[in-house]
Amino acid sequence: MKQPEKFTAEATRTTPWVVLDAGRIIILGRSIPGNPGDFYRPLYDKINSIVNSSSSTKIELGFEYINTSSTKWIYSIIKKLSKLKNIAEKVRIIWYYEQGDEEMCDLGNIFREMIDCPFLLVEVDGLNSENYNSFTHTLD
């Protein structure tokens, strides 16, 4: 199967930083888009394609803030992934949350219960574009 092309989107005031590439998916930042469907629907399809075409995919998620509509899209993505065959061998999820942010930690735990694959919760000093690279490349 042909690998999908790499896709990136810089973080804005309302949308997270996104990197979708063979074997690696990163969604980090603030997620409060005016129309979450317009933002997440294309990602949903690309994520599914990446996971299906890769032997192994690391998915890194972390939100400084996420609204209810965006949470529903992340839920849909994880639910779709959870139905894949051999998910435990194909996917590893890392959920980042800011130090002391119990709500994001709890949300990560809820998502971890939904999917049977390695799912690591990682507390970080902060979730902002200046420090994404400092922690996303350290857990390979």
VMD Tcl script that draws the C-alpha trace (Angstrom):
set ca {
  {0.00 0.00 0.00}
  {1.30 3.47 -0.90}
  {2.30 5.67 2.02}
  {0.21 8.84 2.36}
  {2.02 12.14 1.83}
  {3.25 13.99 4.89}
  {0.82 16.62 6.14}
  {1.61 19.44 8.57}
  {-0.39 22.33 9.99}
  {1.07 25.00 12.22}
  {-0.72 25.77 15.48}
  {-3.03 28.78 15.55}
  {-4.90 30.46 18.38}
  {-7.74 27.95 17.86}
  {-6.19 24.85 16.27}
  {-3.40 22.47 17.30}
  {-0.06 21.76 15.65}
  {-0.48 18.69 13.43}
  {2.07 16.37 11.82}
  {0.79 13.33 9.95}
  {3.53 11.17 8.49}
  {4.27 7.50 7.94}
  {4.65 5.98 11.38}
  {4.07 9.22 13.29}
  {1.02 11.33 14.11}
  {1.26 14.43 16.32}
  {-1.62 16.65 17.44}
  {-0.64 19.17 20.13}
  {-1.95 22.49 21.37}
  {-5.22 24.32 21.75}
  {-8.27 22.87 20.00}
  {-11.19 25.25 19.85}
  {-11.88 25.60 16.10}
  {-15.09 27.34 15.06}
  {-16.14 24.25 13.11}
  {-14.28 21.18 14.43}
  {-15.67 19.01 11.63}
  {-13.92 21.14 9.01}
  {-10.65 20.77 10.91}
  {-10.82 17.13 12.09}
  {-12.67 15.32 9.27}
  {-9.67 15.44 6.88}
  {-7.35 14.42 9.74}
  {-9.65 11.52 10.61}
  {-9.35 10.12 7.09}
  {-5.57 10.70 6.88}
  {-4.91 9.13 10.28}
  {-6.82 6.02 9.29}
  {-4.83 5.81 6.04}
  {-1.48 6.25 7.84}
  {-2.21 3.59 10.45}
  {-3.47 1.13 7.84}
  {-0.42 1.63 5.60}
  {2.25 1.51 8.35}
  {3.49 -1.46 10.28}
  {3.79 0.71 13.39}
  {2.50 4.18 14.24}
  {3.25 6.40 17.21}
  {0.41 8.81 17.95}
  {1.23 11.79 20.18}
  {-1.67 13.83 21.53}
  {-1.66 16.73 23.95}
  {-3.97 19.63 24.53}
  {-3.44 22.86 26.40}
  {-7.21 23.22 26.06}
  {-9.78 21.22 24.10}
  {-13.46 22.04 23.71}
  {-16.24 19.47 23.79}
  {-16.67 19.31 20.01}
  {-12.96 18.66 19.48}
  {-13.01 16.02 22.23}
  {-15.75 14.21 20.29}
  {-13.50 14.13 17.21}
  {-10.55 12.75 19.17}
  {-12.96 10.19 20.65}
  {-14.07 9.24 17.10}
  {-10.47 8.84 15.95}
  {-9.55 6.62 18.90}
  {-12.76 4.61 18.58}
  {-12.03 4.00 14.88}
  {-8.45 2.96 15.66}
  {-9.63 0.62 18.42}
  {-11.48 -1.47 15.82}
  {-8.38 -2.20 13.74}
  {-6.96 -5.70 13.73}
  {-3.70 -6.12 15.65}
  {-4.05 -2.63 17.13}
  {-1.76 -3.49 20.05}
  {1.07 -4.29 17.63}
  {0.39 -1.39 15.23}
  {-0.26 1.65 17.44}
  {1.36 3.30 20.44}
  {-0.32 6.41 21.89}
  {1.36 9.03 24.03}
  {-0.97 11.49 25.78}
  {0.77 14.63 27.02}
  {-0.77 16.83 29.68}
  {0.53 19.89 31.50}
  {1.84 19.51 35.01}
  {-1.07 19.80 37.44}
  {-3.79 19.64 34.76}
  {-5.92 16.90 36.29}
  {-8.73 17.34 33.73}
  {-6.42 16.55 30.80}
  {-4.88 13.67 32.73}
  {-8.39 12.30 33.39}
  {-9.34 12.72 29.73}
  {-6.23 10.78 28.73}
  {-7.21 8.00 31.14}
  {-10.70 7.85 29.63}
  {-9.25 7.50 26.13}
  {-6.74 4.89 27.37}
  {-9.65 2.72 28.55}
  {-11.15 2.79 25.04}
  {-8.28 1.22 23.15}
  {-6.20 -1.91 23.66}
  {-2.73 -0.68 22.72}
  {0.26 0.77 24.54}
  {-1.00 4.12 25.89}
  {1.37 6.26 27.92}
  {0.35 9.37 29.87}
  {3.19 11.86 30.15}
  {3.17 14.95 32.35}
  {5.10 17.87 30.78}
  {6.04 21.33 32.03}
  {3.89 23.05 29.44}
  {2.12 22.58 26.15}
  {3.10 25.43 23.88}
  {4.70 25.64 20.48}
  {8.06 26.67 21.93}
  {8.54 23.36 23.69}
  {6.79 20.71 21.52}
  {10.03 19.49 20.01}
  {11.64 19.21 23.43}
  {9.38 16.39 24.46}
  {7.97 14.80 21.29}
  {11.33 13.46 20.14}
  {12.42 12.12 23.53}
  {10.05 9.17 23.75}
  {10.95 7.26 20.56}
}
mol new
graphics top color blue
foreach p $ca { graphics top sphere $p radius 0.5 }
foreach p [lrange $ca 0 end-1] q [lrange $ca 1 end] { graphics top cylinder $p $q radius 0.2 }
display resetview
